[in-house]
Amino acid sequence: MLYIALVPFGDQAFLFVNISTWYEGSTLNDGTCILRPGGSMPGFIKSKSFIAYEYAKDFTVQRLEQLIAPNSDIPYAKLQPQDLRRIQKESLKSENLAKKYLKAVKVHLDRP
């Protein structure tokens, strides 16, 4: 599973959202935020994908250090600021993002 660090969550954690492959006709697809390969998207976006907000999770830095193994094959890339901002803003429209996470996104976007 691939995740994107979306916003800080409290003082010691971050909110992560899942990236899933879009399968035509699937009832699991969430059309709130679609990602397509190419352009400014990271290379691990290889086909039409979406943000699966229902699988959002928060992790502390300590927990992330436990999960991310040195020399791991897990893809790592930075999103361009405009792409991250789009995902953050579109999360406000999601019916599948838990209220506690929605609040964290709103707080982050309202910061000067």
N, C-alpha and C positions, 0 to 999 in steps of 0.2 A: 504494500500500500504506500502511496505517496502522499505526503502532507506538506502544506505550506504554513509557515509561521505567519499568522494574520495580524495579531495585535498583542501587546502586553496584557496579561490577565493577573491583576493584583501586583504585589511588589516583587514576587519571586518566580512568576510563571509566565508562560506565553500560551495563547490560544492558537491551535493548529486546526486547519480544515483539510479534509480529504479530497484528493483529485481522483476521479474515476473515469473510466472509458465510457463513452456514450455508445449504447447499442440501440440501433433503430428499433422502435416498437417496444422497448423495455419500459415497464412501469416503474423501474428504479431510477430512471433518468430524472434529474432535477434541472429544469431549464432556466433557473435563476441566473446562473453564470456559466457560460459556455467558453471553453478555451479551445483554440485551434492551433495546430502546429505552424511553425514558420514565423516570420516577422520577428517580434521581440520576445516571443515565448522561448523558454529554456528548451534545450534539445530533448529532454525526457518527455515532452509533450509530443508524441508521435502520431496521434490521431485525435479526432474530435473527442474532447473530454469535458467534464463538468465538475463543479465544486459540489461535493456531497455534504452539504452543511449539517445534515442529520448525524454525521459521524465526527463532528467537531470534538476535540479533546483539549484539555489543558495539561501542560507538563511543566514541572519546575526544572530549573537548570540542572539540579542534581539528578533528577530522573532522566533527563535527556542524555546526560553524560553516561548513565548506565545503559541506555538503549542504543547509543551510537558507538559501534565498535571501531577501533582504529583500523584503517585500511579496508573499511567496509565497501561493498559493492553498491550500497544505497546511493542513488543519484543525488547529487547536490548541485544546486545552482541558485543564483540570485535572480529574483524577478526584477524587471525594470520597474522603477517607482510608479510609472503610470499604470502598469499592469496590476501591481499590488493594490494601488488605490482603487482601481476599478473593482477588484474582487472584494475589497473592504466595503465599498459603497453598495455593491449589489447584494452583499450579505444582509443589508438592512431590509431588503425586499423578500428574503427567504422566509418561508413558512416552516422550515425545518430546523432552523437554528434555535437552540435552547435560549430561553429568555436571559439567563445569566450571561451568556456569551454575546447576545444581541446588545445588552447593556454595555459590555466592555467595548464593543465596536463603536457604539454611539459616543461613549466617553472619549475614546481615542480620536475619532473624527472631529469631535467638537473642540479638541485642544487647539490653541493658537499655533 
